[in-house]
């Protein structure tokens, strides 16, 4: 083979290889374009899913905040009731201690009553008022307890504090 023909064959082979490579490149470009179209749709779907999750999380946070406010209000109300019950208990303890002191030393208690007049019994409690009213009608502690559906000991304690 002459040298010119070899040269032409070489150029032809290089040309054929170039054409084959160009065809493969175009095929890949088409696949990428088709894939990028699918990716765009997938991207939109993922964005919608993320937005849906974000909306659900925001709604959940609003619910959690509302529940926290409700629980805080309930706790505040319970704290107020506990403080009131504690104050009432402290007052009753003081009354019982005074009654115990009076029973332990009646002469000193009578002397104190002569010197400083005591205020009347605390009748702000509705149960106490009912017990006093029924006692004023001449009913005994057992009858009062039965009528008010309370323990006899509780009624006796209320009446004892009245006379104390």
VENWO-V206507 format. One record per residue. N is the residue number from 1. RES is the residue in one small letter. OMEGA is omega as a letter, one per 40 degrees, with the letter a starting at -180 (999 if undefined). D_LAST is the distance of its C-alpha to the last C-alpha in whole Angstrom. Layout:
n=[N | N]
res=[RES | RES]
omega=[OMEGA | OMEGA]
d_last=[D_LAST | D_LAST]
This chain:
n=[1 | 2 | 3 | 4 | 5 | 6 | 7 | 8 | 9 | 10 | 11 | 12 | 13 | 14 | 15 | 16 | 17 | 18 | 19 | 20 | 21 | 22 | 23 | 24 | 25 | 26 | 27 | 28 | 29 | 30 | 31 | 32 | 33 | 34 | 35 | 36 | 37 | 38 | 39 | 40 | 41 | 42 | 43 | 44 | 45 | 46 | 47 | 48 | 49 | 50 | 51 | 52 | 53 | 54 | 55 | 56 | 57 | 58 | 59 | 60 | 61 | 62 | 63 | 64 | 65 | 66 | 67 | 68 | 69 | 70 | 71 | 72 | 73 | 74 | 75 | 76 | 77 | 78 | 79 | 80 | 81 | 82 | 83 | 84 | 85 | 86 | 87 | 88 | 89 | 90 | 91 | 92 | 93 | 94 | 95 | 96 | 97 | 98 | 99 | 100 | 101 | 102 | 103 | 104 | 105 | 106 | 107 | 108 | 109 | 110 | 111 | 112 | 113 | 114 | 115 | 116 | 117 | 118 | 119 | 120 | 121 | 122 | 123 | 124 | 125 | 126 | 127 | 128 | 129 | 130 | 131 | 132 | 133 | 134 | 135 | 136 | 137 | 138 | 139 | 140 | 141 | 142 | 143 | 144 | 145 | 146 | 147 | 148 | 149 | 150 | 151 | 152 | 153 | 154 | 155 | 156 | 157 | 158 | 159 | 160 | 161 | 162 | 163 | 164]
res=[x | x | x | x | x | x | x | x | x | x | x | x | x | x | x | x | x | x | x | x | x | x | x | x | x | x | x | x | x | x | x | x | x | x | x | x | x | x | x | x | x | x | x | x | x | x | x | x | x | x | x | x | x | x | x | x | x | x | x | x | x | x | x | x | x | x | x | x | x | x | x | x | x | x | x | x | x | x | x | x | x | x | x | x | x | x | x | x | x | x | x | x | x | x | x | x | x | x | x | x | x | x | x | x | x | x | x | x | x | x | x | x | x | x | x | x | x | x | x | x | x | x | x | x | x | x | x | x | x | x | x | x | x | x | x | x | x | x | x | x | x | x | x | x | x | x | x | x | x | x | x | x | x | x | x | x | x | x | x | x | x | x | x | x]
omega=[i | a | i | i | i | i | i | i | i | i | i | i | i | i | i | i | i | i | i | i | i | i | i | i | i | i | i | i | i | i | i | i | i | i | a | i | i | a | i | i | i | i | i | i | i | i | i | i | i | i | i | i | i | i | i | i | i | i | i | i | i | i | a | i | i | i | i | i | i | i | i | i | i | i | i | i | i | i | i | i | i | i | i | i | i | i | i | i | i | i | i | i | i | i | i | i | i | i | i | i | i | i | a | a | a | a | i | i | i | i | i | i | i | a | a | i | a | i | i | a | a | a | i | i | a | i | i | i | i | i | a | a | i | i | i | i | i | a | i | a | a | i | i | a | i | a | a | a | i | i | a | a | i | i | i | i | i | i | i | i | i | a | a | 999]
d_last=[140 | 141 | 138 | 138 | 137 | 134 | 133 | 133 | 131 | 129 | 128 | 127 | 125 | 123 | 123 | 122 | 119 | 118 | 118 | 116 | 114 | 113 | 113 | 110 | 108 | 108 | 107 | 104 | 103 | 103 | 101 | 99 | 99 | 98 | 95 | 94 | 94 | 91 | 89 | 89 | 87 | 85 | 84 | 83 | 81 | 80 | 78 | 77 | 75 | 74 | 73 | 71 | 69 | 68 | 67 | 65 | 63 | 62 | 61 | 59 | 58 | 57 | 55 | 53 | 52 | 50 | 49 | 47 | 46 | 44 | 43 | 42 | 40 | 38 | 37 | 36 | 34 | 32 | 31 | 30 | 28 | 27 | 26 | 23 | 22 | 22 | 20 | 17 | 17 | 17 | 14 | 12 | 13 | 12 | 8 | 9 | 11 | 8 | 6 | 10 | 11 | 8 | 10 | 13 | 13 | 11 | 14 | 14 | 10 | 11 | 14 | 12 | 10 | 14 | 16 | 14 | 12 | 10 | 11 | 10 | 9 | 12 | 14 | 17 | 17 | 19 | 18 | 14 | 16 | 18 | 15 | 14 | 17 | 18 | 15 | 16 | 19 | 19 | 19 | 17 | 16 | 20 | 21 | 19 | 20 | 23 | 24 | 22 | 24 | 21 | 20 | 18 | 16 | 15 | 14 | 12 | 10 | 10 | 9 | 6 | 5 | 5 | 4 | 0]
